[in-house]
Amino acid sequence: MTRSRLVPYACALLNGGAAVALAALSPGTLAQSDVRARADFIHGHLLAWRGGWAVWMAASTSLLLLLIWWSRQTCGGPALADPRHGGREERILGRTRRRGGDPPSPGGRHGLPRLPPPLAIAGIGLGFDLIGESLQIVAIPDAPALMPLAVLLTAGVANGSYTAAGALLTMRTRLRGWRAAWTWAVWAAGVGVSVTAFTGSVSGLVLTSALLFALFCPWCIALERWLRR
């Protein structure tokens, strides 16, 4: 197995670890409605709190790496083929097929690499994710009132970006039957996480997050097997 093939496994492991860490730290999160009790828990477990959110930062980064890996598997390179630039390329579970025209240019205007839209969206999401997680590590122990903002940045904006990026890549990958159903179930759960974050439904956020991680972590490993050459 090449090192790049380890990306889905690392993503599954790190996101699973992040989910376990969040469950352990839940008395310091919005799942605890008493602000004073949240603050007391965080200060009483400060090292674990900061370590848990450091794991979340690693998990977020691994998710972007997974999407980059997936994009390369489905498109045969770092940039998505564009029909307007001479041809279209599909990868159907690891097999590349080109339709019409010359190979697409590897770069965009001025020869710069073209970043696929799903990766651009996910990259923006990662920026918001890291800001929110940094707030959890640095600011929230002394300013618990910032927690709703951090949750909005991570579970709302960042998760929504990852979900959109994953949905776009799914539409560019030929998946059928239960494979497609499982994949779309992951993104549906992701939509649920973002919606509940934006609407402020803490119980809904807890439930949809649990569903998302239960679906997503094994799906990462399954995806690697589906796209294995």
C-alpha positions as a LaTeX table, in Angstrom:
\begin{tabular}{lrrr}
\hline
Residue & $x$ (\AA) & $y$ (\AA) & $z$ (\AA) \\
\hline
Met1 & 0.00 & 0.00 & 0.00 \\
Thr2 & 1.41 & 3.40 & $-0.98$ \\
Arg3 & 1.65 & 6.15 & 1.61 \\
Ser4 & $-1.11$ & 8.13 & $-0.08$ \\
Arg5 & $-3.44$ & 5.16 & 0.47 \\
Leu6 & $-2.96$ & 5.62 & 4.21 \\
Val7 & $-4.76$ & 8.98 & 4.10 \\
Pro8 & $-8.30$ & 7.51 & 4.39 \\
Tyr9 & $-7.21$ & 5.29 & 7.30 \\
Ala10 & $-5.55$ & 8.21 & 9.08 \\
Cys11 & $-8.67$ & 10.32 & 8.52 \\
Ala12 & $-10.89$ & 7.59 & 9.97 \\
Leu13 & $-8.62$ & 7.15 & 12.98 \\
Leu14 & $-8.22$ & 10.85 & 13.74 \\
Asn15 & $-11.91$ & 11.65 & 13.32 \\
Gly16 & $-12.87$ & 8.68 & 15.45 \\
Gly17 & $-10.44$ & 9.87 & 18.10 \\
Ala18 & $-11.86$ & 13.39 & 17.86 \\
Ala19 & $-15.38$ & 12.06 & 18.38 \\
Val20 & $-14.27$ & 10.12 & 21.47 \\
Ala21 & $-12.48$ & 13.20 & 22.80 \\
Leu22 & $-15.56$ & 15.35 & 22.30 \\
Ala23 & $-17.71$ & 12.83 & 24.15 \\
Ala24 & $-15.26$ & 12.84 & 27.06 \\
Leu25 & $-15.20$ & 16.64 & 27.10 \\
Ser26 & $-18.96$ & 17.07 & 26.71 \\
Pro27 & $-19.43$ & 18.50 & 30.25 \\
Gly28 & $-17.46$ & 21.51 & 29.02 \\
Thr29 & $-19.43$ & 21.94 & 25.79 \\
Leu30 & $-22.84$ & 23.36 & 24.93 \\
Ala31 & $-24.27$ & 19.96 & 25.88 \\
Gln32 & $-23.97$ & 21.32 & 29.42 \\
Ser33 & $-26.48$ & 24.16 & 29.66 \\
Asp34 & $-25.02$ & 25.66 & 32.84 \\
Val35 & $-22.30$ & 28.12 & 31.78 \\
Arg36 & $-20.67$ & 28.09 & 35.22 \\
Ala37 & $-20.54$ & 24.29 & 35.24 \\
Arg38 & $-18.94$ & 24.34 & 31.77 \\
Ala39 & $-16.30$ & 26.80 & 32.91 \\
Asp40 & $-15.55$ & 24.77 & 36.05 \\
Phe41 & $-15.12$ & 21.60 & 34.00 \\
Ile42 & $-12.80$ & 23.27 & 31.50 \\
His43 & $-10.59$ & 24.78 & 34.21 \\
Gly44 & $-10.53$ & 21.49 & 36.07 \\
His45 & $-9.47$ & 19.57 & 32.96 \\
Leu46 & $-7.56$ & 22.25 & 31.07 \\
Leu47 & $-4.81$ & 20.02 & 29.68 \\
Ala48 & $-7.29$ & 17.42 & 28.46 \\
Trp49 & $-9.49$ & 20.18 & 27.02 \\
Arg50 & $-6.68$ & 21.68 & 24.99 \\
Gly51 & $-5.35$ & 18.27 & 23.97 \\
Gly52 & $-8.79$ & 17.19 & 22.80 \\
Trp53 & $-9.17$ & 20.23 & 20.58 \\
Ala54 & $-5.65$ & 19.71 & 19.25 \\
Val55 & $-6.85$ & 16.26 & 18.12 \\
Trp56 & $-9.77$ & 18.00 & 16.43 \\
Met57 & $-7.37$ & 20.27 & 14.54 \\
Ala58 & $-5.48$ & 17.21 & 13.29 \\
Ala59 & $-8.77$ & 15.53 & 12.33 \\
Ser60 & $-9.90$ & 18.60 & 10.40 \\
Thr61 & $-6.63$ & 18.72 & 8.49 \\
Ser62 & $-6.86$ & 15.00 & 7.71 \\
Leu63 & $-10.32$ & 15.56 & 6.23 \\
Leu64 & $-8.95$ & 18.07 & 3.74 \\
Leu65 & $-6.17$ & 15.62 & 2.89 \\
Leu66 & $-8.80$ & 12.92 & 2.33 \\
Leu67 & $-10.67$ & 15.15 & $-0.10$ \\
Ile68 & $-7.43$ & 15.95 & $-1.94$ \\
Trp69 & $-6.66$ & 12.23 & $-2.16$ \\
Trp70 & $-10.19$ & 11.49 & $-3.38$ \\
Ser71 & $-9.99$ & 14.23 & $-6.00$ \\
Arg72 & $-6.78$ & 12.74 & $-7.36$ \\
Gln73 & $-8.27$ & 9.26 & $-7.44$ \\
Thr74 & $-11.37$ & 10.33 & $-9.32$ \\
Cys75 & $-9.66$ & 12.77 & $-11.66$ \\
Gly76 & $-6.26$ & 11.21 & $-12.22$ \\
Gly77 & $-4.45$ & 14.36 & $-11.08$ \\
Pro78 & $-4.56$ & 17.45 & $-8.90$ \\
Ala79 & $-6.98$ & 19.33 & $-11.17$ \\
Leu80 & $-10.41$ & 18.28 & $-12.35$ \\
Ala81 & $-10.77$ & 17.92 & $-16.09$ \\
Asp82 & $-13.06$ & 20.56 & $-17.57$ \\
Pro83 & $-15.08$ & 19.84 & $-20.73$ \\
Arg84 & $-14.54$ & 23.45 & $-21.80$ \\
His85 & $-10.80$ & 22.81 & $-22.00$ \\
Gly86 & $-10.77$ & 19.96 & $-24.47$ \\
Gly87 & $-12.08$ & 16.84 & $-22.84$ \\
Arg88 & $-13.62$ & 15.08 & $-19.91$ \\
Glu89 & $-12.11$ & 12.45 & $-17.71$ \\
Glu90 & $-13.94$ & 10.08 & $-15.41$ \\
Arg91 & $-12.62$ & 7.56 & $-12.98$ \\
Ile92 & $-15.07$ & 4.76 & $-12.32$ \\
Leu93 & $-13.88$ & 2.95 & $-9.19$ \\
Gly94 & $-10.25$ & 3.37 & $-10.18$ \\
Arg95 & $-10.49$ & 3.08 & $-13.99$ \\
Thr96 & $-9.87$ & 6.22 & $-16.00$ \\
Arg97 & $-11.79$ & 6.95 & $-19.19$ \\
Arg98 & $-11.29$ & 10.01 & $-21.41$ \\
Arg99 & $-13.97$ & 11.34 & $-23.71$ \\
Gly100 & $-13.14$ & 13.55 & $-26.63$ \\
Gly101 & $-10.50$ & 16.16 & $-27.32$ \\
Asp102 & $-6.94$ & 16.68 & $-26.16$ \\
Pro103 & $-5.80$ & 16.27 & $-22.58$ \\
Pro104 & $-6.81$ & 19.24 & $-20.44$ \\
Ser105 & $-4.22$ & 21.79 & $-19.50$ \\
Pro106 & $-2.75$ & 21.13 & $-16.04$ \\
Gly107 & $-2.88$ & 24.82 & $-15.25$ \\
Gly108 & $-5.22$ & 27.73 & $-15.42$ \\
Arg109 & $-4.55$ & 31.30 & $-16.43$ \\
His110 & $-0.82$ & 32.23 & $-16.48$ \\
Gly111 & 0.02 & 28.53 & $-16.07$ \\
Leu112 & $-0.97$ & 28.45 & $-12.39$ \\
Pro113 & $-2.50$ & 25.20 & $-11.10$ \\
Arg114 & $-6.31$ & 25.15 & $-11.15$ \\
Leu115 & $-7.71$ & 24.27 & $-7.75$ \\
Pro116 & $-10.80$ & 22.06 & $-8.10$ \\
Pro117 & $-13.90$ & 23.75 & $-6.64$ \\
Pro118 & $-14.48$ & 21.00 & $-4.04$ \\
Leu119 & $-10.98$ & 21.49 & $-2.68$ \\
Ala120 & $-11.29$ & 25.26 & $-2.68$ \\
Ile121 & $-14.52$ & 25.00 & $-0.70$ \\
Ala122 & $-12.99$ & 22.52 & 1.74 \\
Gly123 & $-9.89$ & 24.68 & 2.14 \\
Ile124 & $-12.02$ & 27.66 & 3.12 \\
Gly125 & $-13.89$ & 25.42 & 5.53 \\
Leu126 & $-10.64$ & 24.27 & 7.12 \\
Gly127 & $-9.70$ & 27.91 & 7.74 \\
Phe128 & $-12.93$ & 28.48 & 9.68 \\
Asp129 & $-12.48$ & 25.15 & 11.46 \\
Leu130 & $-8.99$ & 26.01 & 12.70 \\
Ile131 & $-10.15$ & 29.43 & 13.89 \\
Gly132 & $-13.00$ & 27.88 & 15.88 \\
Glu133 & $-10.79$ & 25.16 & 17.34 \\
Ser134 & $-8.14$ & 27.73 & 18.23 \\
Leu135 & $-10.79$ & 29.66 & 20.13 \\
Gln136 & $-11.60$ & 26.49 & 22.06 \\
Ile137 & $-7.94$ & 26.06 & 23.01 \\
Val138 & $-6.84$ & 29.63 & 23.65 \\
Ala139 & $-9.80$ & 31.87 & 24.40 \\
Ile140 & $-12.76$ & 29.87 & 25.68 \\
Pro141 & $-11.16$ & 28.70 & 28.96 \\
Asp142 & $-11.19$ & 32.37 & 30.01 \\
Ala143 & $-14.09$ & 33.57 & 27.83 \\
Pro144 & $-16.78$ & 30.86 & 27.80 \\
Ala145 & $-19.23$ & 33.25 & 26.15 \\
Leu146 & $-17.31$ & 32.69 & 22.89 \\
Met147 & $-18.27$ & 29.00 & 22.73 \\
Pro148 & $-21.40$ & 29.50 & 20.58 \\
Leu149 & $-19.27$ & 31.40 & 18.06 \\
Ala150 & $-16.68$ & 28.62 & 17.98 \\
Val151 & $-19.41$ & 26.01 & 17.45 \\
Leu152 & $-20.91$ & 28.08 & 14.64 \\
Leu153 & $-17.52$ & 28.30 & 12.91 \\
Thr154 & $-16.74$ & 24.60 & 13.25 \\
Ala155 & $-20.02$ & 22.68 & 13.18 \\
Gly156 & $-21.82$ & 25.26 & 11.06 \\
Val157 & $-19.55$ & 26.89 & 8.49 \\
Ala158 & $-16.64$ & 24.44 & 8.32 \\
Asn159 & $-18.74$ & 21.28 & 8.42 \\
Gly160 & $-21.07$ & 22.74 & 5.80 \\
Ser161 & $-18.07$ & 23.40 & 3.56 \\
Tyr162 & $-16.76$ & 19.86 & 3.93 \\
Thr163 & $-20.22$ & 18.50 & 3.22 \\
Ala164 & $-20.56$ & 20.57 & 0.06 \\
Ala165 & $-17.09$ & 19.51 & $-1.10$ \\
Gly166 & $-17.86$ & 15.85 & $-0.44$ \\
Ala167 & $-21.16$ & 16.08 & $-2.31$ \\
Leu168 & $-19.42$ & 17.63 & $-5.33$ \\
Leu169 & $-16.81$ & 14.88 & $-5.39$ \\
Thr170 & $-19.53$ & 12.26 & $-5.03$ \\
Met171 & $-21.24$ & 13.61 & $-8.13$ \\
Arg172 & $-17.93$ & 13.21 & $-9.99$ \\
Thr173 & $-17.46$ & 9.63 & $-8.83$ \\
Arg174 & $-19.47$ & 6.74 & $-10.28$ \\
Leu175 & $-20.92$ & 5.07 & $-7.20$ \\
Arg176 & $-23.93$ & 2.79 & $-7.39$ \\
Gly177 & $-26.32$ & 0.97 & $-5.10$ \\
Trp178 & $-25.46$ & 0.74 & $-1.43$ \\
Arg179 & $-22.15$ & 2.52 & $-1.98$ \\
Ala180 & $-23.95$ & 5.60 & $-3.25$ \\
Ala181 & $-26.59$ & 5.34 & $-0.52$ \\
Trp182 & $-23.95$ & 5.17 & 2.22 \\
Thr183 & $-22.02$ & 8.10 & 0.74 \\
Trp184 & $-25.08$ & 10.32 & 0.44 \\
Ala185 & $-26.13$ & 9.35 & 3.97 \\
Val186 & $-22.80$ & 10.74 & 5.20 \\
Trp187 & $-23.44$ & 14.08 & 3.52 \\
Ala188 & $-27.06$ & 14.14 & 4.67 \\
Ala189 & $-25.85$ & 13.74 & 8.25 \\
Gly190 & $-23.36$ & 16.54 & 7.59 \\
Val191 & $-26.20$ & 18.80 & 6.46 \\
Gly192 & $-28.00$ & 17.94 & 9.68 \\
Val193 & $-24.98$ & 18.96 & 11.76 \\
Ser194 & $-24.72$ & 22.34 & 10.04 \\
Val195 & $-28.44$ & 23.04 & 10.19 \\
Thr196 & $-28.62$ & 22.28 & 13.91 \\
Ala197 & $-25.51$ & 24.38 & 14.54 \\
Phe198 & $-26.99$ & 27.37 & 12.73 \\
Thr199 & $-30.37$ & 26.99 & 14.42 \\
Gly200 & $-28.85$ & 26.56 & 17.87 \\
Ser201 & $-30.41$ & 23.15 & 18.54 \\
Val202 & $-27.94$ & 21.58 & 20.96 \\
Ser203 & $-29.77$ & 18.26 & 21.25 \\
Gly204 & $-30.06$ & 18.07 & 17.47 \\
Leu205 & $-26.38$ & 18.88 & 17.10 \\
Val206 & $-25.41$ & 16.09 & 19.48 \\
Leu207 & $-27.59$ & 13.53 & 17.69 \\
Thr208 & $-26.58$ & 14.48 & 14.14 \\
Ser209 & $-22.90$ & 14.62 & 15.11 \\
Ala210 & $-23.07$ & 11.11 & 16.58 \\
Leu211 & $-24.76$ & 9.87 & 13.39 \\
Leu212 & $-22.22$ & 11.62 & 11.18 \\
Phe213 & $-19.19$ & 10.09 & 12.87 \\
Ala214 & $-20.79$ & 6.64 & 13.01 \\
Leu215 & $-21.26$ & 6.80 & 9.24 \\
Phe216 & $-18.14$ & 8.74 & 8.26 \\
Cys217 & $-15.29$ & 6.88 & 9.97 \\
Pro218 & $-15.93$ & 3.43 & 8.46 \\
Trp219 & $-16.89$ & 5.09 & 5.16 \\
Cys220 & $-13.36$ & 6.53 & 4.85 \\
Ile221 & $-11.91$ & 3.02 & 4.86 \\
Ala222 & $-14.61$ & 1.75 & 2.51 \\
Leu223 & $-13.88$ & 4.57 & 0.06 \\
Glu224 & $-10.24$ & 3.59 & $-0.14$ \\
Arg225 & $-11.25$ & 0.04 & $-1.04$ \\
Trp226 & $-13.81$ & 1.18 & $-3.61$ \\
Leu227 & $-11.27$ & 3.37 & $-5.40$ \\
Arg228 & $-8.36$ & 0.95 & $-5.09$ \\
Arg229 & $-6.77$ & 0.35 & $-8.45$ \\
\hline
\end{tabular}
